Amino acid sequence: MSSAGRAFSDRRDGRSWITLVVLLALTAAVLLIAPALSPQLEGPTATAGINMVLAVGLYTFVGTTGIMSFGHMAYMALGAYAGAILATPVATKELLSAGMPAWASGVHLPTVPAILAGAAVAALFAAVVSFPLMRLRGLVASLATFAILNVVHNVATNWTALTGGVVGFTGAPITTTPRSALVWALVAIVAGFLFRESRVGLRLRASREDEIAALGAGLDVRRDRRVAMVVSGFIVGVGGALTALQLGQFTPDAFYLTTTFLVIVIVVVGGVNSLSGAVIGTLLISAVGYVLQLAQQGDVLGVYSFGGRAGIEDAGLAVLVLAVLLLRPRGLLGSKEIGELRPPRSRGRPRVGTRRSAPQPTQHEPA
């Protein structure tokens, strides 16, 4: 069977639902237990939940289409600013952002509708830019997504009346908690799984493995990739709104290169083509990053203290990424999901169907 055929046959595999259950249970267990261990872990836990939303959103496009995107944090920025503007009370905007346009300063929504509205703005922008972007392929398409990120970053930096510019947006209510981040992370995992198992997701995975065969089969690859970008933009927009409502005050740099590379590292370490890889990668990078951050401050989990050194966190994550890429070039899970992992066969047992030599007839002496 061809690689494209194998992608379509995955739909009949019931192990995919095992993957979803395991991912939801693992995420809920880690993000619930961590804050209970120490109040100091509440902030890192909320950040881990947001990063999981971003990683799943990036996987929804990159993992299904095979096109690496360096510009998805543009959707994060749009979701952050739209969600923050809508969630901030009118009185606060009139006080702190006197020059904000009336169509933005006079609107207020509760937290959840504001997050969804911010994600919808990001998805709408993704729908518009997907038409020219999805005409491109390979490295050219990846560079084009990075150009989109730069455009959004420059607009956010210079549109001072709406975004605050380099000074930053202030006054957004801080409503993102570890529990709310966990809920949105679970929703993102379910959304990413359902898209992966949908008809569009199956067609995209087939075209990812063999685009020529997919085109020969009559699939509209460009249309399916545009759908993937819109869905991915919506999920990443949710992560942006959650980030804005976690920080309260932020600048355009919060959604630029540092966050871009962090989310890409998470997806690459876990496995670009695996939803499980996005989840496992988030948990691993979040845990290692927190320990390295403590070491950078001169403390290792309260056991050993020393003079802090700047750059320990970045250097440690770089070493981790290099080690994973050297040992597992396709990431920890590669293209597999948790439900597809099988225990190794025991070498001591004979394989089924192996031939054995026929017993030789015994010769009896005549009586």
PyMOL commands that set and color helices and strands:
alter all, ss='L'
color gray80, all
select helices_A, chain A and resi 3-12+15-37+39-65+73-87+90-96+102-105+111-133+138-158+160-163+178-197+199-209+211-216+221-247+252-255+257-270+275-296+312-327+338-340
alter helices_A, ss='H'
color red, helices_A
select strands_A, chain A and resi 299-300+304-305
alter strands_A, ss='S'
color yellow, strands_A
deselect
rebuild
show_as cartoon
